[in-house]
Amino acid sequence: MASIYTRDNLLKTINADKATLSPIEGTLAARTDINYVCVCGKPHHKSLSNLLNGKGGAICPDCAIKRGVERRLKTLKDEGITTVNKGATEFNRELAEKTASRDGSTLLGIYSPNKDGSQTEIKGSKASRDCFLRIKCNCGKVDFINFRQGYEGLCLCAGCRKGHRSDALRSYHRGEPPPKVVESPSVRSARIEREGQECIDCGKNKKASDFSSEFNSIENCKVYDGRCFECSRKLRTSKREESLRNGSLEDFMKAELEVANDRTKKYNRKHPNNIREFTITVAFLVELFAKQDGKCALTGCPMKTNSHRDDCPDDMRCNPDKMSIDRIDSKRGYTKDNVQLLTWITNSEKMNMTNEQFLQRSIDRYKFFSTQLIQETNLQVPRTTQLCS
């Protein structure tokens, strides 16, 4: 998968917003801090990932707020659901009723938040953008929503807003306008289980079991993710490889930590009666790496922390000298007293063995080569330094 974090893509984003790019030194990565001057003349900075993934563009915060207000006012004015007074939106009860009815909801009341966390109902026509609207969604659920949030987005319950965002993202990837029909979480879940859904990345229609899901106890149904398992793995792999190519030691450790954490979560879901702990952190792994002097705990070979699939041999799926996290006792989780850092090839050979069993197996293997196989084939035992190179 080709990286999007290139200088050409950065220049396109900068030129599109008429900003001025400051000089950049070194290679570009997702977390590279990009300094630029906004079109209004104010200096600002963002990470390269935020710039290229559409997080506001190459503008300053003041211009971003101004641009967002202009777009919202134009859209809502064209739809005829707002009144414009000297360029500012007048938040009142009439606008609240129009905002709720626009998305098929019913306004039940307007409430003002108090400092102690409680809410007081507003009886008159006055309201503010910080008020809360008590609505009855078109799915039948009663919920509260911030006035400004409902005015700028969807005036629906939390479950319906989440489902619509997923459908809108899928339509965006297909180059289509966002859907106008908003389903309730229970109806959406039943449709996906019956007909499947289209993945937002690969665009293939797949069955419900190919998507991760979480059970919503309030709606009493499953909420399915819009990205299938296969595309989720590809996305995690691409981010991980990007950090391995251009990241620091902390970035590498974070990527390895995510893999170990995913493995632990998968095991705990399948074995709820035998939950494994996960207490290690990036800081602990960096400290452990320094304590081991960057060498494998069982073989003494130096471990690589900047390798990725492009560096591996053709007959292997990973660089054999890449660092990996190993559990000393495979029946326990990733805790500080149960992990060690090994090369990938050593970790693969160790499997579920203890350190003592692995070392004894290595000794037996050496004895075999040094007594039988060498006599038959006249092979020479390679030196330790050659094995670790």
C-alpha positions in Angstrom: 0.0 0.0 0.0 1.5 3.3 -1.2 2.0 6.0 1.5 0.0 9.2 1.2 2.5 11.1 3.3 4.5 12.5 0.4 5.8 16.0 -0.4 3.6 16.2 -3.5 0.4 15.6 -1.6 1.5 18.1 1.0 2.1 20.8 -1.6 -1.4 20.2 -3.1 -3.0 20.7 0.2 -1.0 23.9 1.0 -1.7 25.3 -2.5 -5.4 24.5 -2.3 -5.8 26.7 0.8 -3.4 29.4 -0.5 -1.1 29.0 2.4 2.7 29.4 2.5 4.8 26.4 3.5 7.8 26.8 5.8 11.0 24.8 5.0 11.0 21.1 6.1 14.0 19.1 6.9 14.3 15.3 6.9 11.8 12.6 5.7 8.0 13.0 6.0 6.0 10.8 8.3 2.4 10.9 9.7 3.5 12.7 12.9 5.8 15.2 11.2 4.9 18.7 12.4 4.3 21.0 9.4 4.7 24.8 9.9 2.9 27.1 7.5 1.4 30.6 7.2 -2.3 30.9 6.8 -3.9 32.9 4.0 -4.8 35.5 6.6 -1.1 35.9 7.5 -1.1 34.0 10.9 1.5 31.3 11.4 0.2 27.9 12.4 1.2 24.2 12.5 -0.4 20.8 12.2 0.8 17.2 11.9 1.1 15.9 8.3 -1.6 13.3 9.1 -4.2 16.0 10.0 -3.3 18.1 6.9 -3.7 15.2 4.4 -6.7 13.6 6.0 -9.0 16.6 5.7 -8.8 17.9 9.3 -9.6 21.5 8.5 -7.0 22.1 5.8 -4.0 24.4 5.8 -5.6 27.3 7.7 -5.5 28.8 11.2 -8.3 28.1 13.8 -9.9 31.5 13.3 -10.2 30.9 9.5 -11.5 27.4 10.2 -14.3 28.7 12.4 -15.1 31.5 9.9 -15.2 29.0 7.0 -17.4 26.5 8.9 -19.9 29.3 9.9 -20.1 30.5 6.3 -20.8 27.0 4.9 -23.5 26.2 7.6 -25.3 29.5 7.1 -25.3 29.1 3.3 -26.6 25.5 3.5 -29.3 26.2 6.0 -30.3 29.4 4.3 -30.8 27.6 1.0 -33.0 25.0 2.8 -35.0 27.8 4.4 -34.8 26.6 8.0 -32.9 29.6 9.5 -33.1 33.3 9.9 -30.0 35.4 9.3 -29.6 38.6 11.3 -26.6 40.6 10.3 -24.6 37.5 9.5 -25.4 35.7 12.9 -27.9 32.9 13.4 -30.8 33.7 15.8 -31.3 30.7 18.1 -34.9 30.7 19.3 -37.8 28.3 19.7 -39.0 28.6 16.2 -35.6 27.6 14.8 -35.5 24.7 17.3 -38.8 23.4 16.0 -37.7 23.7 12.4 -34.4 22.0 13.2 -36.1 19.0 14.8 -38.8 18.7 12.1 -36.2 18.8 9.4 -34.9 15.4 10.3 -38.3 13.9 11.3 -38.0 14.5 15.0 -40.4 16.1 17.4 -39.4 18.9 19.8 -40.5 18.1 23.4 -38.8 21.0 25.2 -35.8 23.4 25.4 -33.6 23.2 28.5 -30.9 25.4 29.9 -27.9 23.8 31.6 -27.1 24.7 35.2 -23.6 24.8 36.9 -24.5 21.8 39.1 -25.3 19.6 36.1 -29.0 19.9 36.3 -31.3 21.4 33.6 -34.1 24.0 33.7 -36.8 24.0 31.1 -37.2 27.3 29.1 -40.9 28.2 28.7 -40.6 31.3 26.5 -39.4 31.8 22.9 -35.8 32.8 23.9 -33.0 30.2 23.6 -29.3 30.1 23.1 -26.9 27.9 21.1 -25.8 26.2 24.3 -29.3 25.0 25.3 -30.4 21.4 25.1 -33.3 20.2 22.9 -35.4 17.3 24.2 -36.5 15.5 21.1 -38.4 12.4 20.2 -36.5 10.8 17.3 -38.2 9.3 14.3 -37.1 5.9 15.7 -39.3 6.6 18.8 -36.5 7.2 21.3 -36.5 10.3 23.5 -33.1 11.9 23.8 -31.3 15.2 24.6 -29.1 17.0 22.0 -27.2 20.3 22.1 -29.0 23.0 20.1 -26.0 23.9 18.0 -25.1 20.2 17.4 -28.6 19.5 16.1 -28.7 22.8 14.1 -25.3 22.1 12.4 -25.7 18.3 12.0 -28.5 15.8 12.5 -31.3 16.4 15.1 -31.6 12.7 16.0 -30.9 10.5 18.9 -27.3 9.4 19.5 -27.9 5.9 18.0 -29.4 7.2 14.8 -26.7 9.8 14.4 -24.0 7.2 14.6 -25.7 4.9 12.0 -26.2 7.9 9.7 -22.5 8.9 10.0 -21.4 5.4 9.0 -23.8 5.4 5.9 -22.6 8.9 5.0 -19.0 7.9 5.1 -19.7 4.9 2.9 -21.5 7.1 0.4 -18.6 9.5 0.4 -16.2 6.8 -0.5 -18.5 5.8 -3.4 -18.6 9.5 -4.6 -22.4 9.7 -3.8 -24.4 12.2 -1.8 -25.1 11.3 1.8 -28.3 9.2 2.3 -31.5 11.0 3.2 -33.1 8.0 4.9 -32.0 7.5 8.5 -32.5 4.1 10.1 -32.8 3.4 13.8 -30.0 1.2 15.3 -32.3 -1.8 15.7 -33.6 -1.5 12.1 -30.1 -1.0 10.8 -28.8 -4.0 12.7 -31.6 -6.3 11.5 -31.0 -5.2 7.8 -27.2 -5.9 8.1 -27.8 -9.3 9.6 -30.3 -10.1 6.9 -28.7 -8.6 3.8 -25.1 -7.7 4.8 -23.5 -4.4 4.1 -20.9 -2.8 1.9 -17.4 -2.2 3.4 -16.4 1.5 3.3 -12.8 0.5 2.1 -13.0 -2.4 -0.3 -16.6 -1.6 -1.5 -17.6 -5.3 -1.4 -20.9 -6.4 0.1 -20.2 -8.8 2.9 -22.2 -10.6 5.5 -22.6 -9.4 9.1 -20.1 -11.9 10.5 -17.3 -10.2 8.5 -17.7 -6.9 10.5 -16.8 -6.2 14.1 -19.7 -5.3 16.3 -20.5 -4.0 19.8 -23.7 -4.7 21.7 -25.8 -1.6 22.5 -27.6 -2.4 25.7 -29.8 0.7 25.4 -31.0 -0.2 21.9 -30.8 -3.9 22.6 -29.1 -4.6 19.3 -25.6 -4.9 17.8 -23.9 -1.9 16.3 -21.7 -3.0 13.3 -18.5 -1.3 12.2 -18.4 0.0 8.6 -15.0 -1.5 7.8 -14.7 -5.3 7.4 -12.1 -7.4 9.3 -9.8 -7.8 6.3 -9.7 -4.1 5.6 -9.2 -3.3 9.3 -6.2 -5.6 9.3 -4.8 -3.9 6.2 -5.3 -0.5 7.7 -3.5 -1.5 10.9 -0.7 -3.1 9.0 -0.2 0.0 6.8 -0.1 2.3 9.8 2.3 -0.1 11.6 4.6 -0.3 8.6 4.6 3.5 8.2 5.7 3.9 11.8 8.4 1.2 11.3 9.8 2.9 8.3 10.0 6.5 9.5 9.2 6.4 13.3 11.3 6.5 16.4 11.9 3.7 18.9 8.7 4.8 20.8 6.7 4.6 17.6 8.0 1.1 16.9 7.2 0.0 20.5 3.7 1.4 20.2 3.0 -0.6 17.0 4.3 -3.8 18.7 2.2 -3.0 21.7 -1.0 -2.6 19.6 -0.4 -6.1 18.1 0.1 -7.7 21.5 -3.0 -5.9 22.9 -5.2 -7.0 19.9 -4.0 -10.6 20.5 -4.9 -10.4 24.2 -8.4 -8.9 23.5 -9.1 -11.7 21.0 -8.1 -14.4 23.5 -10.2 -12.8 26.3 -13.3 -12.7 24.0 -12.9 -16.4 23.3 -12.0 -17.4 26.9 -14.1 -15.2 29.2 -13.4 -17.5 32.2 -9.6 -17.2 31.8 -8.9 -13.5 31.3 -5.3 -12.6 30.6 -3.8 -9.3 32.0 -2.2 -6.6 29.8 -0.3 -4.1 31.9 2.8 -3.3 29.9 3.3 0.2 28.4 5.5 1.9 25.7 7.8 3.4 28.4 8.3 0.0 30.0 9.3 -1.6 26.6 11.7 1.2 25.9 13.3 0.7 29.3 13.4 -3.1 28.8 15.0 -2.6 25.4 17.8 -0.5 27.0 18.2 -3.0 29.8 18.8 -5.8 27.3 21.2 -3.6 25.4 19.1 -4.0 22.3 19.9 -7.8 22.1 17.7 -10.9 22.2 17.2 -12.2 25.7 17.8 -15.8 24.6 20.4 -15.6 21.8 22.2 -12.4 22.3 21.6 -11.4 18.7 21.0 -7.6 18.1 17.4 -6.8 17.4 16.2 -4.4 14.7 13.5 -1.8 15.4 13.2 -0.1 12.0 12.6 -3.1 9.8 9.4 -3.9 7.9 8.2 -6.3 5.2 10.3 -4.7 2.5 13.4 -5.8 4.4 12.5 -9.5 4.9 13.9 -12.3 2.7 11.7 -13.6 -0.1 11.0 -16.9 1.7 10.0 -15.3 5.0 7.0 -13.1 6.0 9.0 -11.0 8.4 12.6 -9.8 9.0 14.1 -12.6 11.2 16.0 -10.0 13.3 13.0 -7.8 14.0 12.3 -7.2 17.7 9.2 -8.9 19.1 7.5 -9.2 22.5 7.5 -12.6 24.0 5.6 -14.0 27.1 8.0 -16.0 29.2 5.0 -18.1 30.4 2.6 -18.5 27.5 -0.3 -19.3 29.8 -0.2 -15.8 31.4 -0.8 -12.4 29.9 1.5 -9.4 29.0 2.7 -8.3 32.4 5.9 -6.6 33.4 7.2 -9.8 35.1 6.3 -12.0 32.2 7.7 -10.4 29.1 11.0 -10.4 27.4 12.2 -9.0 24.0 13.4 -11.6 21.4 14.1 -11.5 17.7 11.2 -12.6 15.6 12.8 -15.8 14.5 13.6 -16.8 18.0 10.1 -16.0 19.2 8.7 -18.1 16.4 10.9 -21.1 17.3 10.1 -20.8 21.0 6.4 -21.0 20.5 4.8 -22.0 23.9 8.0 -23.4 25.4 9.5 -22.0 28.6 13.0 -20.5 28.5 14.5 -23.6 30.0 12.8 -25.9 27.5 13.9 -23.7 24.6 17.5 -23.6 25.7 17.6 -27.3 26.3 16.2 -27.8 22.8 18.9 -25.6 21.4 21.6 -27.5 23.2 20.2 -30.8 21.9 20.1 -29.4 18.4 23.7 -28.3 18.6 24.8 -31.7 19.9 23.0 -33.4 17.0 24.7 -31.2 14.4 28.1 -31.5 16.0 28.0 -35.3 16.3 26.0 -36.9 13.6 25.2 -34.6 10.7 28.7 -33.1 10.5 30.3 -36.6 10.3 27.9 -37.6 7.5 28.0 -34.5 5.3 31.2 -32.7 6.4 29.3 -29.6 7.3 30.9 -26.9 9.4 29.0 -25.4 12.3 28.7 -21.6 11.7 30.0 -19.3 14.3 27.7 -17.5 16.7 28.5 -14.1 15.1 27.5 -15.4 11.7 24.1 -16.7 13.1 23.3 -13.3 14.4 24.3 -11.3 11.4 
